[in-house]
Amino acid sequence: MNDIIRKYIGKPYQHNGRSDKLDCLGLVVSFLNDNGMSLPENDGNPILEHWYREDPERLVRGFEKYGEKIPVDQLQPFDVVVFSFQGIPRHAGVMVDRSNFMHARQGKDVAVIRLKHYMKFFHSAYRIGGVSNG
């Protein structure tokens, strides 16, 4: 898994990015696919820059369709974490171990950071495919 993590670290952010530049969903989908877990890269509808204003539950709905919601104390590598800003769940990352997650954030390169730094924004977590990854 470390080689795959290194593949993504430092890649620049781009809205709707899905290869050399990534947004948070592009990173989650690509990383999970590289690790043998299938997740579609979108829901078939255009992802406008401020998609969350018209459909605040869109991101969560997508993860609920392909994964099982899990409590934060059961997080393990490959689990998807969702964060809420201004009351709207609109950012996601993927756990790389029990304490750290990788994410792509607007204006920043892809990075791994400690989950505790984002806990005040934590919304939900999902285990894609509903199977244990640990």
C-alpha positions in Angstrom: 0.0 0.0 0.0 2.9 2.4 0.7 3.9 2.5 -3.0 0.4 3.4 -4.0 0.2 6.1 -1.3 3.5 7.6 -2.7 1.9 7.6 -6.2 -0.6 10.2 -5.0 1.3 12.3 -2.5 2.0 15.7 -4.0 -0.4 15.6 -6.9 -2.1 18.9 -7.4 -5.8 19.6 -6.8 -8.2 20.1 -9.7 -12.0 20.2 -9.5 -13.3 17.0 -11.3 -9.6 15.8 -11.6 -9.3 12.1 -12.2 -5.7 11.4 -13.2 -2.6 13.7 -12.9 -4.7 16.3 -11.0 -7.3 15.2 -8.5 -10.2 16.4 -6.4 -11.2 14.6 -3.2 -13.6 12.1 -4.9 -11.1 11.4 -7.7 -8.4 10.6 -5.2 -10.7 8.3 -3.2 -11.9 6.4 -6.3 -8.5 6.1 -7.8 -6.8 5.0 -4.6 -9.4 2.4 -3.9 -9.4 1.1 -7.5 -5.6 0.8 -7.3 -6.1 -1.3 -4.2 -8.7 -3.6 -5.8 -11.8 -2.0 -4.6 -14.3 -0.8 -7.2 -16.1 2.5 -6.8 -17.6 4.5 -9.7 -16.0 7.9 -10.2 -19.3 9.8 -10.2 -23.1 9.3 -10.1 -23.6 9.9 -13.8 -24.5 13.6 -13.3 -22.2 16.5 -13.9 -20.3 17.6 -10.9 -20.4 21.4 -11.0 -18.0 23.4 -8.8 -20.6 24.1 -6.1 -22.6 20.9 -6.5 -23.3 20.7 -2.7 -25.4 23.9 -2.7 -28.2 22.2 -4.8 -27.8 18.7 -3.4 -26.1 18.7 0.0 -26.5 14.9 0.6 -25.1 13.9 -2.8 -21.6 12.8 -1.6 -23.0 10.8 1.3 -25.7 9.2 -0.8 -23.0 7.9 -3.2 -20.9 6.4 -0.5 -24.0 4.8 1.2 -24.8 3.1 -2.1 -21.5 1.3 -2.3 -20.4 1.0 1.4 -21.5 0.3 4.9 -21.5 3.2 7.3 -19.2 2.6 10.2 -18.4 4.3 13.5 -15.3 6.4 13.8 -13.8 4.1 16.4 -13.8 1.2 13.9 -11.8 3.0 11.2 -9.1 1.1 9.4 -7.1 1.4 6.2 -9.2 2.0 3.0 -12.2 3.3 4.8 -13.7 6.5 3.3 -14.1 9.4 5.7 -16.5 12.3 4.9 -16.2 15.8 6.4 -18.8 18.5 6.7 -18.1 22.2 6.2 -20.8 24.8 7.0 -23.1 21.9 7.8 -22.7 20.2 4.4 -20.9 16.9 3.9 -18.7 17.9 0.9 -15.2 16.6 1.4 -13.8 13.0 1.5 -10.6 11.2 2.1 -9.4 7.6 2.6 -7.8 6.2 5.6 -4.2 4.9 5.1 -3.9 3.6 8.7 -6.0 3.9 11.8 -4.9 7.5 12.5 -4.2 9.1 9.2 -6.0 9.8 6.0 -5.1 11.0 2.5 -7.1 13.7 0.8 -7.0 16.3 -2.0 -8.0 19.8 -0.9 -8.6 22.8 -3.1 -5.5 24.9 -3.3 -3.3 22.1 -1.8 -1.5 19.1 -3.1 -2.6 15.6 -2.1 -1.4 14.9 1.4 -1.7 12.5 4.3 -2.7 14.1 7.6 -3.8 13.0 11.1 -7.5 12.4 11.4 -7.5 14.2 14.8 -6.8 17.5 13.0 -10.1 17.1 11.1 -12.3 15.5 13.8 -14.3 18.8 14.3 -15.4 18.4 10.7 -16.0 14.6 10.8 -19.4 13.7 9.3 -19.3 9.9 8.6 -17.2 7.0 7.4 -17.9 4.1 5.0 -16.3 0.7 4.4 -16.7 0.2 0.6 -18.1 -3.2 -0.2 -19.0 -3.7 3.4 -16.0 -6.0 3.9 -13.2 -5.8 6.5 -10.1 -4.3 5.1 -7.8 -5.0 8.0 
